[in-house]
């Protein structure tokens, strides 16, 4: 079965007998400490994660696979160049075809190969991070890799730019590899490099401060104190992986099915902020970007523009002040204030746009953001000796 998995393109494969997960208590403690922010489904589905047999009655083995997506940056596209202005950053795993689709197809093919080898039907369930399975625990127990201090799974010789999948089956598979012990040693580059200080300690992530959570799982506002730390990231974050020494060496070629699409690594922030509903659906089609709604993307693009934009980006932000979603308008207001505070040339136009929207705004949360942005502009004018 290992050979069949490798022929399908998986970079690593491991086998773990089904049984209670020893480190489930650590997961439970993490939830109880409130580290999952408002991701309530993690607590709701917690108990089934205690034992993979909950996923498939009669299961005997968890086959864990890893597929590398360690591609370089994709080329830009003409539409992005025409849009101009600064670019945003999309996490590497979301730049190509939806890995859920690719990995599940391969796992389904692996189940068929197992049936052909045994000459009988088998019970199997393919899981790609949507089923209640502690996949990194299974991967470590099966010898696929080890859990690093940044809580990512590192497969030695491949790195951490991998997506995981599991085939839970009623077949007893052998051999079972020795568990790989953590190999981070004294290194703490990932912990120190996190822009928002999301790591409570080694191996403990506070999701509420993680940029991946803030830009993807978080349905509401990004806390004001954290917005400047998000930088130009509009979907996810790779910083803790970018600084990891395990990702610096030579690795096998990544999965071609996960190759990035042109323009999906560094898209124009103006273009993202101007995506209509139909354009947005096309933009996220068959990709992991389907995880967020349009308002979330525009929220993220507005914050990124607030961090890296200039006076030339004000027209795009001014237009976005008329968006229907209060979530978008609130973050656009913040972005206008942030740019004006940084770029004196933006002060007059930003003040005018904010004041015009404030006269129309009915949502109390957006009103508060507008008032704060107007106060920021007024303070910047005073600091620079401008008339109020």
N, C-alpha and C positions, 0 to 999 in steps of 0.2 A: 504493500500500500504506500510505503514511503516513496518508492520509485514512481508510482502513478501520480502522486502529488507533485513530485519534482518535474515530471513530464508535462504537467499542466501549467508549469511556470512558477509555482510557489518557491520562494527562496529558502524557507525553512519549514520543517514539519515535525511535530512531536506528538507523543501518545501518553495519555494519562488515564489510569483506571478511575472509573466513576466512584465517588464517595464524598463524604462531607469535606468541605474545604477548611483546612486548619486555620488559615488566616482570615476567615470570615469575621472573626471577632474584631480584627483591626478595621475592617470595612464598617461594621456595626458601630464601633467607637467613633469612627470618622463622621458617620451620619449623626450620631447622637451629639457630637460636639458642634453641629451646625456648619460643618465645612462644605456642605453641598449647596450652600446659598438657597435659592428657591426652587431647585430642581427636585420637586416633590416626588416625581416618579421613581427616583432612586430609592427613597425610603419605602414607597408603596410596593416596589418589586424586590425589596431587600431579602425577605425570607427565601424565595425560590433560588437566590444566588448561593445559599448555603450548601446546596447539593445539586449537581447537574442532572441527577435523576428526576428532578422536578421539571426539567425541560422536556425529557423524553422518558416515559415510564419504561422500565426494563433496560435502560441504557447501561452499558458496561464500559464504554471508552469515550473519552473526549479526544478527538484528533484536532490539534491546533496547528494552524498554518500562518505563515507570515509572507506578505507580498510587498516588495520594495517599491516606493514611489519617489526615490531619490533622483529625480530629473533636475536638470538645470532650469534656469529661467526661460520662459517661452518668449518668442519674438513679439514685438508690439504689432498692432494692426492699424491700418490707415484710419479707421474711425477714432481710435484713441489719439493719434497724432493730430487729427483735425480738431478734436475737442480741446487739445492743448492743456496747459496748466500742469500742476503737480500730479503725480501718480500715487495711487494707494497700493497696499500690499495685501495679497491673498495668501493664506497659508498653503504650503506646497501640496498637501493632500487633496485640496479642493480645486486644483487648477485644471484637472482633466475630467475624464469620464467618472461618473459616480462609482466609487469603490465598492459600495454596497452591491451594486448590480454585478460588477466584474467578479468579486470574490464569491458571491452566492452562485453565480453560474459555474465557476470552477469547482466549488464544493459539491454542487449537484452532479457535475461530471465525475467527481471523485467517488460519490456514492454509487453511481452507475458502474464505475470500474470495479468497485468492491463487490457489487452483485455479480458481475461477470466473472470475477476471479473465484467467487464462492459457488457460483452456479445456483444461486437461490436469492429470493428477495431479502432485503435487510431493512430494518427500521432505522431511519436516520433523520436528523434534523440539522439543516444548515443554519448557522447563526453568524451574523455579521454586525455585532455591537448593538443590535436592537433587541436581542433576547436577554433574559436575566441570567447571564453567565459572567462570572468574574474572569474575563478572558486573559488578563495579564498574569493572574495567578495560575491559570491553566497552562499558559505558555511557559512560565518559569518552571512549573512542576514537570512539564513535558520536555524540558531541555531545549526549548526554542531560543530562549534568551533569559536575561535577568532584569528585574525591576530596578531602575536607577533611582538616584536621589530626586530626580524631577518627576518621578512616578511613571515615566515612560518605560516601555519595554525595549531593551537594547539586545539585538541579536548579534553576537560577536562575528565579525567579518562582513556584516551587512549594515549594522548601525541601527538607529532608532527611527529612521524614515520608513517605517513599515506599517501597513494596516494588518490587523489580525482577523482571523475567522476561525470558526469551530464547526466540526462535524461531530455531533453527538450521535452515537450509534450503539445498537445492541450487540455488536460484534466485539469480541475480546481481541484487541490488537496487540501485537508485540513486535519489536522489543520496546520496553519503556526505558527512556534515557534517564540518566542521573540529572537531578535538578541542578541548574547552574546558579552558583552562589553569586551575590552582588559583587561587582568588580570596580566600583567607583573609587575605592580607597579613600584618600584624604581629599580628593578633588571635590570642589564645590562651585565650579564655574557656573553651572546652571542656576544654582540658588542665588548667587551674587548678581547674575546678569539680568534676572527677571525685572522688567521695567516697573512693575507695580508692586513688587515685594509680595508676591502671592504665596510664597512658600513659608509656612509656619515653621517648618524645620525640614531636615532631610527626610524624604519619603512622605511628607505631609503637605498637601496642597490645600490652600484655602480658596475654593473655587470663586468666591465672591469678588476676589481681586484679580483673578486670572483674565488676561485679555481675550483668550478664546471664549471663556464664559461671557464676558462683557459684550462681545461683538456677535455672539451666536446664540447661546442659550438664554441670555437675558432678554426678556420681552419688553422691559421698561426702560427708564432713563439710565444712562451711564452716570454714576456719581460724579459730580463736578470736580472733586479733588483728583479723580483718576483720569479725567478726559485728557489733560495734557500729556499723561504718561502713555496713552494709547498710541501716540505718534500718528503714522500714516496707515495703520493697519485697519482694514475694513472687514476682514473675515479671518479670525483666528490669529495665531502667533506661533512663530518657530524659534524665538530667541533662545530658549533653553536647549534646543537641539542644535542650533547654529554654533554655539560655543562648546559643544560636547566633543572631547577628543575622540570618542568612538566614531564620530561621523567624519573625521578628518582624513582617514586612510582610504585606500583603494577599496572599492566595493563592487560586487557583480552588477551587471547591467540591470537597471530597474525594469519593472513590467512595462512593456510597450503600450499595453491597454490603458495605462494610467499616465501616458504622456500628456503634458500640459497643452491646452489649446492656446492659439495665438491671442495675446492680449489679456490672458487670465492671470498673469503674474503681477503685472504692474499696470492696472487699468487707470485711465484718466478719471480723476475724482469728479471733475465737472460732468463727464459723461455719465458716471454712475448716479450723480445727484439729479440728472435730467432724465433718467429712464422712466418712461411711462409704464403703465401696468402691463401692456402687451409686450413691450420691449424687455421688461424685467422677467417675465415668464420665459421668454426666449433665451435670455442671458443665463438663467439658472437651469435650463432644461438638461436632464440627464447628468447632473453634477451634484456633488455634495452641498453645493450652494443652495439647494432646495431646502436646507434646514432653516433658513430665515425667511421672514416676510419682507415685502418691499419696504415697509416703514422702517424696519430694522436696518436694512441696507442703507437707506437714505440717512438715517440717524448716524450710522457709522461714517458715511462719506462726509457728512457735515462736520463731525468731530475731527476727522482727518484734515479737512480743509482748514478748520480752525487752527490746527497745529502747524500746517506747512503752507497754507495759502497766502496770497498777497492781494493787493488792491485789485489786481486783474481778475480775481475770482469772485469779487463782490456781485457782479450781475447774476451769476449762477445761484449764489446764496439768496440774493434778493428775490429771485423768481421762486425759490423753494420756500420762502416765507408764506406763500399762498397754498402750500400743500394741505390736503384735507386732514392728515393725521397730526394731532397735537404733538405726538412724540417727535415728529420731524421738525415742526416749527420751533419747538423748544430748543432743540440742539442747533438748529440753524441760527437762532438768536445768539446762543453762546458763541458760535463760530464767528459771527460778525463782530461781537465784542472782542474776541481773542485776536482777530486779525487787526482790528483798529488799535488795540493796545500795543501791538508789535510794529505796525506800519503806519507812520504818521499820515502818509498819503491817503490812507483809507478812512481817516476820521470823519470827514464831512459826509461821504456817501453812506458809511455805516450808520452814522447818527440819523440821517434822513430816513433810511430804510427801516430802522428799528422804531423810530417815532411814528412813522406811517402805519406800521403793523400794530403798534401798541394802541393806536386810536380805534382799530377795528377788532382787536382780539377779545374774545369772550371766555376762553378757557383760562381758569385761574392759574394752572401750572405754567402755561405758556406766558401768561402775564408776568409771573414772577421771574421767569427767565429773561423776558424782555426788559423788565425793570433792572435786573442785575447787569445785563449787557449795556443798557443805557448809562448806568452808574459807572461801569468800566470805561466807557467812552468819555464820559465827563471827567473822570479822574485822569485819563490819558491826556485830555486837552489841557487840564490844569497843569499837569507835569511838564507839558511842552510849551506852556505860556499861551495857549490858544484861548480865544474868547469863548465862553460857554455858549 
